[in-house]
Amino acid sequence: MWPRNSLQLFLATIILSAIMTVGIMPVQAQAMTTFYFHDNTELGFSYPSFQVGNYQVSPIQANPSSTSARIFSTANATAPTSSGANVTLSALISVSGQQSGYAAFLAWVTKPFPATLTLNGSVTMHVWMSSNDSLGFLQGSEFFMGIADYSSSGSGSFQLLDDYMSNPGFGNVIAKPPSEYVETMNINQHQFGQGDMIMFFAGVGSNQQGYTFTVYFDNPQYQSRADIPADHGLTVAEFPNAMLLTASALFIVFVRVERETRKRVTRQS
């Protein structure tokens, strides 16, 4: 049979090994997976004309007075509790190409990230929209959604990550009563820099200039939102002072063993 102090030291070693293993094991932070769209404040957004495939898009000026481009802050994990916002947009952004038309969109951004963040996985957007507009002969419409990396300053401040566009069709693609439109896109191992934001946007395009539609959000009944992948890049130590705890525990164990040894020697003498 082992001496008592040897047994204590053995047990302590096993326990401390477990503490050290747990102490250095990274635990995934429980990142928010659902971002609700709110109308707390609006941002100004200016983007020059740009090319998308074979299509030329006219310059975009988004601000609170715009009738075709609005950007709201912030999208966060707090579910809506107010009566909500209803924003009616008019398709006036010119899109010229093989099939020319007009578009309008609404966007929401998260708070700036305090540190570099990498996301990977599916993003599902839920957007409530309605439209009572009528379209004439050979006039049609389609809706779209998208996600982007947005920075309020610096060059290259807008990077499209993925988007979805419905099939164009004759007539009004948006229902008259408020209806939920749900589409899934992807973020592929994208790294957001410090200060960057995720931008979620949705809109409608039509070959009828001035086509109107309404977007509903920040409303318990119409919860426009985005479900994003959990962040696997943020990890925190379960015990950030594991080495200090380990050293302290070892000190206590050795002191106890030393005392037991002294007591045994005293008794024997």
C-alpha positions, 0 to 999 in steps of 0.5 A: 500500500502506498504511503498516505502522502504518496496517495494524496500526491497522486490524486492531486496530480490527477485532479490538477491534470483535469483542471489544466485540461479544462482550463486551456480548452477553448469554449465557443462563445454563444454568438447571437444567431438571430438579428432583428431589424430595427428603425433606431436610426438611419445612415447615409450611404453613397455609392457611385454607378457600378456594373453587375454582370451586363447591367449598369446601375446608376449611383445610389444615394441613401438617406432618410429623405430618399424614396428608393434607398434607405439604411437603418441601424441597428440589426441586433439580437433584441426582439421587437416590442414596439408597433413597428415601422412601415417604409414605402419605397419607389423603384427609381434606381435605374438599372440598364442592360439587356432588360432595363428597369428600376429598383429600390431597396431597404437595408439594415446594419449591425453595430460595428464589430469590436474585433476581427470576426470570421463567419461561415455558413447559411444566412436566412433572411425573413422580410415582410413586404406588401404591394398594392401597385398595379402593373400594365401590359408586359410589365413585371417585377422581381424581389431580391435580398442580399448580405454584405460587408459594410464599413462606414469609412475607407475605400472598398466600404461595401463588399457583396457576400451573396444575394438572391433574386427571384424569377422575374414575372409579369405583374406584381411579385409582391402580395397585397397583404403583408407577407413573409418572404424567406430566402437563404444565402451563404457566407463563405469563411468571410473575415469582417475587419474591426469596425465592419458591419453586416448589411442585410438588404431587400428590395424589388425591381420592376420595368415600371418606373416608380413601382411601389412596395412597403417593407415592415420591420421592428414589429412583433407581428412582422419580425423581419430578421436574419438568422446567421451562423454562430461565430466559431472564431470567438473563443474564450478560456473557461478558466483564464487564470488556469496556470495561476490556479494550478500553481496555487493548488500545487503549492497547497498540495506540497505544503500538505504533503510536507506537513504529513511527512513531518508529523510521521517523522516526529511520531517515529522519533 
